[in-house]
Every structure is written in structure tokens, then in C-alpha cells.
Amino acid sequence: TQMGAELLGDVTSDADAEMLAMLIDCLRAAGVEQFQVEIGHIGFFQGLLEEAALGAEEAAQLRPLIEEKNDFALEQLLCQWNCPDNIREAFPQLTRQFGSFRQIARARKLSQNPTFQQAADYLEKLYGILQAYGLERYISFDLGMTGNYRYYTGIVFKAYTYDTGEAIATGGRYDKLIAQYGKKSASVGFGIYIDNLLTAMNRQQIDMDTDLFCTILLYERRYKMQAIRFAKALREKGICLQLMKKYEEKSLEDYLSYARRSHIRELFFFEEGPDLFWKICCESGEKEKRTVQEFWTEQNKREDACPDRQSVQQDGGRR
């Protein structure tokens, strides 16, 4: 699963900085504070290709080796192609240009190719904007990033945090991609890998408070219509729930086990009558028998005692 954002129609470094700032805000909103967004630019790799007069076929072989920082394989491949000495040195050196903002000035010495130097200019300008956002502590650079996909045309970036070996987010600029779908438009965006983010949050013991509580409404087949009507009424009140038909081969404990794994607090179970259900605490397994009328009476009393409760639930349901 992936969640992200895109900004179309703006080719400037301001747009790139805005998307990077949004990514950082998203990760911080999730509770993660110890992370780095590594930024690179396709222009460094492209500039060296131009200087070496290497084409698409050679680029396809070089790209993964540079991404993996495999200097030994890089040098072997460049020797096979009889590249000039400065090129044989520049490509492996590019893989070592990662860390602070100072790496950009150091990288400039590798090539005087205009595309290469323009990439350095661009990242220096971008960093100045990110400083205005006050985000320097979250930013580092990796000038050997070539992007996992060939459609990137400018900056590329990845976000990393502790306790997970995979990036929790990736993104970049791809000004020519949208044209493949019929509209020419500058584009920059990012995607957050939700599974990787949740893994990192779990290992870092980061808990998120939320007002979105989910309930399972489980029913025997014969009470399907009543369960559907009850579920509709609950959802109209802003209560988030999963409606499930109980299969004969599965026990109630199977559904409670699923609820606990999914951090679901309550389970309502229609099994004894059309207006009668069990209200079960998933964590403890404690059961209370309720009629539908009793439930709505209790619900109305809670809303009278806390008039903002319904609006909070409805807001949580939309999210």
C-alpha cells in the first residue's frame, strides 16, 4: 500500500521544495522524528553519460551499479568499454558523494559538463529554499541516486528512518511522464510506503492517538437484513465498522482473534434474534447482551452528555 501526493504544472524548485516539505510534515505527523530525506539529481548521472558519449544501452547497465554503490563492478565495466581515465574515475566517485550539503561543492570537481554543473546549481538553490522552511536537519544528499525508474527528469529522493532497511518514502520530478497519457505537464511527487512506515513505527515503539475506533458487526445469515439496517444506522452516526457474515466453519473466537490483530475494540454479534445482539470487548472477551433499542438509548445519552462526540466520530469516519 502506498500513499502520496503530486504537484502538476509547476517546473520550479519552489514546487520541489514544497513537496519535500509536505513529505517531511507527513512523516512527522505519523510520529516519526528520526529520519533523513536523501536528495539526488538525475543531471549528475546524465552529465557523465554525455561526457563519456555513452548511450541508453550503457546507461541501463550502469544505473543499477551506481544505485547499489558497486564500485568494483563499475570499474570493471568501464574498463571493458575503454572509457577515458577521467570517466573511469568519475562514475565510481559519484557513488561516494553522499552526506551533507558540502558534497555538492565536492562533486563539481568530477565534471565540467553543463548538465552536471546545472544539477549542482539546482540542488544548491533547492537547499536554500528548504532552509527557509527550516528543514535542514531532515535533509541529506546522495548524488549517486539515479532513480529506480527511467522517467525521472530532475530531483530524486528517498526517506529513511531507523529499524528498517527499506525506504519509507520515495519520489522525484518526472516532467515527461504525464505526456504519455495525453497531457504535457511538469510533475513532481512522492509516495509513502505504508507497510514500511508502520514497521518502523512499531520497532521504534511509536504510538499514534486516533479518534477513529472501528467495530465489527458480525451476523448469522438469517439476520442479514436486520444487520444491514443496523450497520447503516451506525454509519450514519459516524461510527466506522466492518459488516461481516459469519461462516459456519469459523468460530466466534476466530473473528475475535482477527479483531485483536486489527486493533478493533468491539464486536457486535447477531445470533439470537433480529433485535438482539452480543456486545463483545475484543481484548477481554467480555460479553453483554443488548437489544437494539437499549443500544440506541445508551448512545443518545452519551451524545447528550458530550454533544461534540458525534461530530468527532463523523470527522474520523471520513478520514
C-alpha positions as CSV (number, residue, x, y, z in Angstrom):
1,T,0.0,0.0,0.0
2,Q,1.2,3.5,-0.9
3,M,0.0,7.0,-0.1
4,G,1.3,10.1,-1.8
5,A,0.8,13.4,-3.5
6,E,1.7,15.0,-6.8
7,L,2.0,18.6,-7.9
8,L,1.4,19.2,-11.6
9,G,2.1,22.2,-13.8
10,D,4.9,23.8,-11.9
11,V,8.5,23.2,-13.1
12,T,10.3,25.3,-10.4
13,S,12.5,24.5,-7.5
14,D,9.8,26.1,-5.3
15,A,7.5,23.2,-6.3
16,D,10.1,20.6,-5.5
17,A,10.7,22.2,-2.1
18,E,7.0,22.3,-1.3
19,M,6.7,18.6,-2.0
20,L,9.7,17.8,0.1
21,A,8.3,19.9,2.9
22,M,4.9,18.1,2.6
23,L,6.7,14.7,2.8
24,I,8.5,15.7,5.9
25,D,5.3,17.0,7.5
26,C,3.6,13.8,6.8
27,L,6.3,11.7,8.4
28,R,6.4,13.9,11.4
29,A,2.6,13.8,11.7
30,A,2.9,10.0,11.8
31,G,5.1,10.4,14.9
32,V,8.5,9.7,13.2
33,E,11.1,12.3,14.1
34,Q,14.4,10.5,13.5
35,F,14.6,10.3,9.7
36,Q,16.5,11.7,6.7
37,V,15.4,12.6,3.2
38,E,18.2,11.9,0.8
39,I,18.1,14.1,-2.3
40,G,19.9,13.5,-5.6
41,H,19.5,14.7,-9.2
42,I,19.4,12.8,-12.4
43,G,21.6,15.5,-14.0
44,F,24.8,14.2,-12.4
45,F,24.4,10.8,-14.0
46,Q,23.2,12.2,-17.2
47,G,26.1,14.7,-17.4
48,L,28.7,11.9,-17.0
49,L,26.9,9.9,-19.7
50,E,27.1,12.9,-22.1
51,E,30.8,13.5,-21.3
52,A,31.6,9.8,-22.0
53,A,29.4,9.7,-25.1
54,L,27.5,6.7,-23.7
55,G,24.0,5.8,-24.9
56,A,20.9,4.2,-23.4
57,E,22.2,0.7,-23.5
58,E,25.3,1.5,-21.5
59,A,23.2,3.7,-19.1
60,A,20.9,0.7,-18.4
61,Q,23.9,-1.3,-17.3
62,L,25.5,1.5,-15.2
63,R,22.3,2.7,-13.4
64,P,21.9,-0.3,-11.0
65,L,25.6,-0.5,-10.2
66,I,25.6,3.2,-9.2
67,E,22.4,2.8,-7.2
68,E,24.0,-0.2,-5.4
69,K,27.3,1.7,-5.0
70,N,29.1,-1.3,-6.5
71,D,32.4,0.4,-7.3
72,F,34.2,-2.8,-8.2
73,A,31.7,-3.8,-10.9
74,L,31.5,-0.2,-12.1
75,E,35.3,-0.1,-12.7
76,Q,35.3,-3.5,-14.4
77,L,32.5,-2.4,-16.8
78,L,34.1,0.9,-17.6
79,C,37.4,-0.7,-18.4
80,Q,35.7,-3.1,-20.8
81,W,34.4,-0.1,-22.7
82,N,37.8,1.6,-22.8
83,C,36.5,4.8,-21.3
84,P,38.9,7.7,-20.7
85,D,40.7,7.7,-17.3
86,N,38.7,10.7,-16.0
87,I,35.4,8.9,-16.7
88,R,36.6,5.7,-15.2
89,E,37.3,7.7,-12.0
90,A,34.2,9.9,-12.1
91,F,31.5,7.3,-12.1
92,P,32.8,5.4,-9.0
93,Q,33.5,8.7,-7.3
94,L,29.9,9.7,-7.9
95,T,28.7,6.8,-5.7
96,R,30.7,8.3,-2.8
97,Q,29.1,11.7,-2.9
98,F,26.6,11.4,-0.1
99,G,26.1,13.2,3.2
100,S,25.9,16.9,3.9
101,F,25.3,19.9,1.7
102,R,29.1,20.1,1.2
103,Q,29.0,17.1,-1.1
104,I,27.6,19.3,-3.9
105,A,30.7,21.5,-4.0
106,R,33.0,18.4,-3.9
107,A,31.1,16.8,-6.7
108,R,31.6,19.8,-9.0
109,K,35.2,18.8,-9.5
110,L,34.2,15.5,-11.1
111,S,33.0,17.0,-14.4
112,Q,32.6,20.3,-16.1
113,N,29.8,19.0,-18.3
114,P,27.0,21.7,-18.4
115,T,24.3,19.2,-17.4
116,F,26.3,18.0,-14.5
117,Q,27.0,21.6,-13.3
118,Q,23.4,22.6,-13.7
119,A,22.3,19.8,-11.5
120,A,24.7,21.1,-8.8
121,D,23.3,24.6,-9.2
122,Y,19.8,23.4,-8.9
123,L,20.4,21.5,-5.7
124,E,22.2,24.5,-4.1
125,K,19.1,26.6,-4.9
126,L,16.7,23.9,-3.6
127,Y,18.6,23.7,-0.4
128,G,18.4,27.4,0.2
129,I,14.6,27.1,-0.1
130,L,14.5,24.2,2.3
131,Q,16.5,26.2,4.8
132,A,13.7,28.8,4.6
133,Y,11.3,26.1,5.6
134,G,13.6,25.2,8.5
135,L,14.0,21.6,7.4
136,E,17.8,21.3,7.1
137,R,18.1,18.7,9.9
138,Y,16.0,16.3,7.8
139,I,17.9,16.8,4.6
140,S,21.0,15.0,3.2
141,F,22.3,14.4,-0.3
142,D,23.2,11.3,-2.3
143,L,24.4,12.5,-5.7
144,G,24.7,8.9,-7.0
145,M,21.0,8.4,-7.0
146,T,19.8,7.6,-10.5
147,G,16.1,6.8,-9.7
148,N,14.6,3.3,-9.9
149,Y,12.6,4.3,-12.9
150,R,13.9,5.9,-16.1
151,Y,11.1,8.5,-16.3
152,Y,12.7,10.8,-13.6
153,T,14.0,14.0,-15.1
154,G,15.2,16.1,-12.2
155,I,15.5,15.6,-8.4
156,V,15.0,12.2,-6.9
157,F,14.7,11.4,-3.2
158,K,14.3,8.7,-0.6
159,A,13.3,8.9,3.1
160,Y,14.9,6.5,5.6
161,T,14.5,6.0,9.3
162,Y,15.9,3.7,11.9
163,D,15.0,0.0,12.4
164,T,14.0,-0.6,8.7
165,G,16.4,-1.3,5.8
166,E,13.9,-0.1,3.2
167,A,13.0,3.4,2.2
168,I,9.8,4.6,3.8
169,A,9.1,7.0,1.0
170,T,10.5,7.8,-2.5
171,G,9.8,10.5,-5.1
172,G,11.1,12.9,-7.6
173,R,10.4,15.0,-10.7
174,Y,9.1,13.4,-13.9
175,D,8.2,16.2,-16.3
176,K,7.7,14.0,-19.3
177,L,5.7,11.2,-17.8
178,I,2.2,12.8,-17.9
179,A,2.6,13.4,-21.6
180,Q,2.4,9.6,-22.1
181,Y,-1.2,9.9,-21.1
182,G,-2.1,12.8,-23.4
183,K,-1.2,16.0,-21.4
184,K,2.1,17.7,-21.3
185,S,2.7,18.8,-17.7
186,A,5.6,19.3,-15.3
187,S,5.2,16.9,-12.4
188,V,6.8,16.2,-9.1
189,G,5.5,13.8,-6.4
190,F,6.2,11.3,-3.7
191,G,4.8,8.0,-2.3
192,I,5.0,6.8,1.3
193,Y,5.2,3.1,1.7
194,I,2.7,2.5,4.4
195,D,3.9,-1.0,5.3
196,N,7.5,0.1,5.7
197,L,6.4,3.2,7.7
198,L,4.3,1.1,10.1
199,T,7.1,-1.4,10.5
200,A,9.5,1.4,11.5
201,M,6.9,2.9,13.9
202,N,6.3,-0.5,15.5
203,R,10.0,-1.1,16.0
204,Q,10.6,2.4,17.3
205,Q,7.6,2.0,19.7
206,I,5.8,5.0,18.2
207,D,2.1,5.0,19.1
208,M,-0.5,7.3,17.4
209,D,-3.5,8.6,19.1
210,T,-6.6,8.4,17.0
211,D,-10.3,9.1,17.5
212,L,-11.2,6.6,14.8
213,F,-12.5,3.4,16.5
214,C,-13.6,0.5,14.4
215,T,-16.3,-2.1,15.2
216,I,-17.1,-5.4,13.6
217,L,-20.8,-6.2,13.1
218,L,-21.0,-9.9,12.7
219,Y,-24.2,-11.7,11.9
220,E,-25.7,-15.1,11.2
221,R,-27.1,-15.5,7.7
222,R,-30.8,-15.4,8.9
223,Y,-30.3,-12.0,10.4
224,K,-28.7,-10.4,7.4
225,M,-31.4,-7.8,6.7
226,Q,-31.5,-6.6,10.3
227,A,-27.7,-6.4,10.5
228,I,-27.6,-4.3,7.3
229,R,-30.1,-1.9,8.6
230,F,-28.3,-1.6,11.9
231,A,-25.0,-1.1,10.2
232,K,-26.5,1.7,8.0
233,A,-27.8,3.5,11.1
234,L,-24.4,3.2,12.9
235,R,-22.6,4.5,9.9
236,E,-25.0,7.5,9.6
237,K,-23.9,8.3,13.2
238,G,-20.3,8.4,12.1
239,I,-19.3,5.0,13.6
240,C,-16.7,3.2,11.5
241,L,-17.5,-0.6,11.2
242,Q,-16.9,-3.7,9.2
243,L,-20.0,-5.7,8.3
244,M,-19.3,-9.5,8.2
245,K,-21.4,-12.6,7.6
246,K,-20.4,-15.4,9.9
247,Y,-19.3,-18.6,8.2
248,E,-20.3,-21.8,9.7
249,E,-16.8,-23.3,9.7
250,K,-15.4,-20.4,11.7
251,S,-15.9,-19.9,15.4
252,L,-16.6,-16.7,17.2
253,E,-13.1,-16.9,18.6
254,D,-11.7,-16.8,15.0
255,Y,-13.4,-13.4,14.5
256,L,-12.2,-12.1,17.9
257,S,-8.7,-13.1,17.0
258,Y,-8.9,-11.2,13.7
259,A,-10.3,-8.2,15.6
260,R,-7.4,-8.2,18.0
261,R,-4.8,-8.4,15.3
262,S,-6.5,-5.5,13.5
263,H,-6.7,-3.4,16.8
264,I,-10.5,-3.4,16.7
265,R,-12.1,-2.9,20.1
266,E,-15.7,-4.1,19.8
267,L,-17.6,-6.8,18.0
268,F,-21.4,-6.8,17.8
269,F,-22.9,-10.3,17.0
270,F,-26.4,-11.0,15.9
271,E,-27.0,-14.7,16.6
272,E,-30.1,-15.0,18.8
273,G,-32.7,-12.7,17.4
274,P,-33.4,-9.9,14.9
275,D,-33.3,-7.2,17.6
276,L,-30.9,-8.9,20.0
277,F,-27.1,-8.9,19.8
278,W,-24.0,-9.5,21.8
279,K,-21.7,-6.6,22.5
280,I,-18.2,-8.1,23.0
281,C,-15.0,-6.4,24.1
282,C,-12.4,-7.9,21.7
283,E,-9.5,-7.6,24.1
284,S,-11.1,-9.2,27.2
285,G,-13.8,-11.3,25.5
286,E,-16.4,-10.0,27.9
287,K,-19.9,-10.2,26.5
288,E,-23.1,-8.2,27.2
289,K,-26.4,-8.9,25.7
290,R,-28.2,-5.9,24.3
291,T,-31.4,-5.1,22.4
292,V,-31.1,-2.6,19.5
293,Q,-33.4,-0.3,21.4
294,E,-31.3,-0.4,24.5
295,F,-28.2,0.3,22.4
296,W,-29.7,3.4,20.9
297,T,-31.0,4.7,24.3
298,E,-27.4,4.4,25.6
299,Q,-26.0,6.1,22.5
300,N,-28.4,9.0,22.8
301,K,-27.5,9.5,26.4
302,R,-23.8,9.6,25.5
303,E,-24.4,12.2,22.8
304,D,-26.5,14.3,25.2
305,A,-23.6,14.2,27.7
306,C,-21.0,15.0,25.1
307,P,-22.6,17.0,22.2
308,D,-19.3,17.2,20.3
309,R,-18.9,13.4,20.2
310,Q,-20.9,12.8,17.0
311,S,-19.0,15.5,15.0
312,V,-15.7,13.9,16.2
313,Q,-16.8,10.5,15.1
314,Q,-18.1,11.7,11.7
315,D,-14.8,13.5,11.1
316,G,-12.9,10.3,12.0
317,G,-15.1,8.3,9.7
318,R,-14.3,10.5,6.7
319,R,-10.6,10.1,7.3
